[in-house]
Amino acid sequence: MNATIQKLIVTTLHADFDDFPFVEFYKGQEIKLVHARPEQNLSVVQIRAQPFIIGSLHRHLGPTFGFTTKGAWGHDPAEFPYHPNSYVCEPNELHRFHNGPGVSEAYYINTGDHVTYDPEGREEIKRTTAAGFLKAYLEKCEEMHLPRPNVLG
């Protein structure tokens, strides 16, 4: 086998999503971190949101790609156009997650900082990097007495 191909096989990250626990970061919304590369400010997460949960006002400072696998949600409180098999690329604009009437699940690939704002969008409240999110996720796992998942790769 070609040495380059062998190296690719050896360094490929493979993970079973069931090996990573959900932790509640916000009331009614759980997050599972499945991959983090802090040096590249990259994180891959799965979210699970309870019916009619409304997320904080935020923006992404790098492209964020989402894939919905269950439920329906949107960025408008009256419409939930993102459903299973939907893909979204969230721009660098203020927006908010609005979950529909059922439990929703989606995967996100985040490539930059996540910035949370006050409800009116005037003041930055918190900025989270992949490294910061990794630290917070592992601390939540520890608080819940869960095994430390291997999310680095």
N, C-alpha and C positions, 0 to 999 in steps of 0.2 A: 504494500500500500504506500502511496506517495506520502512523504513526511509531512507536507503541508496539510493534506487531508487528515492524517492521523492527529495532528495538533488541533485541528478544528473539532474533531470528535472528542478529544480529551478536554478541551476548554469550554465546550458547549454547556451552558447551564440548563439543567433539566429539573423541573420541580413538579410535584403533585400538589395542586391547590388545597387538597384536604389536609396537607401537612402544616398549614399555616392557620392559626386561630384568628377568629374575628375578635376585636376588642371594641368596646363602646367609647368613642371619642366625644360624641355629642348625643344628647338624649334622643333615642329613637334611630340613631344611625351608627352602624358598626362598620369598622374598616379592618381589612386584612391586608397587610403589607406582604407581597410575594416576591419582591425583588427591589434591591436598592443599590445604586452605585453613587455614593456621596461625592466622589471626585468628579463625576459628570453631572451632578445635580439631577439624577434620574431616579424615579421611583415608579413602581407598578403596584397598583392597589385594586382590591375588589371592595366595593361598598355594598351594604345591605341596608335599605331604608324602610322604615315602617310607614304605614299609610299616612298620607298627608303631612309628612315631615317637611319642614321648610329649612333649608340650609342658610348659612350666613352669606352676606354679601361679600363677594370676593372676585379676584382676577388671578390669572395665571401669567407669569412673566416669561413663559416659553410655551411652545405648542403643547396642548394636552389633547390626547386622543381617547375617546371613550367608546365602549362596546356594551350595549345593554343585552342582558341575558334573561331577565325576568321582570315582569311588571311594566309600568309606564310612568314616565316622569317628563319634566320639561323645565324651561326657564321662565315660564309664565304661569301664574297661579291658576289660570283657567284652562290651560291646554297641556296635554301630556303626550306629545307626539313621538317621544323616544320610547320604543317598545322592543321586545326581543328581536334581535338581528339588526338593530339600528346602530349606526356609527355616527359619532359626532367628533368634530374638531373644534374645541372651544378656543375662541380668539382671546386676545389680550383686552377684554372689555369687562366691565363690572357686570356680574350676573349672580344669580341665586338658583340653587337646586330646589325644585318643587316636586315632591313625590305625589303620585296619583293615589287612587283608592286601595291599591294592594301593596304587598311587599315588593320592592324593586331591588334588582341586583345589577351591577354594572362593573366593568373593569376599566381602569384608566391608566394610561401611560403618561406620566408627567415629566416634562423636560426642563423645568425651571422652578423658580420660587413660587409659592402660593401666598397671596397677600389677602388678608381679611380686613374688611372696613367696618366702620360704624354703620348702623342701619340706614343712614342717609347718604352714605358713600363719600363723606367729606374727609374723614380721618382714617389713616391706616392704623389698625389696632395691633396686627401681628403679621410677621413675615416668617414663613417656614421654608427651609431648604430641605433637600432630600436627607441630608445628615441630621438635621433637627427632627424631622419626622421619624427617621429610623430610631433615634434615641428615645423619642416619646413612645413609639410603638413597643420597643423592647422593654421599657419601664412598665408599660401597661401589662404586658405579658407577665412580667415578674410580679407585679401587684396581684395578678389573678392566679399566681402559682402555676403558670403554664410553662412548658418547656420552651427554651430559647430557640426560635426557628432560625434556620440558616437562610437569610434573605439576601446575602451578599453574593455577587457573582459578576 
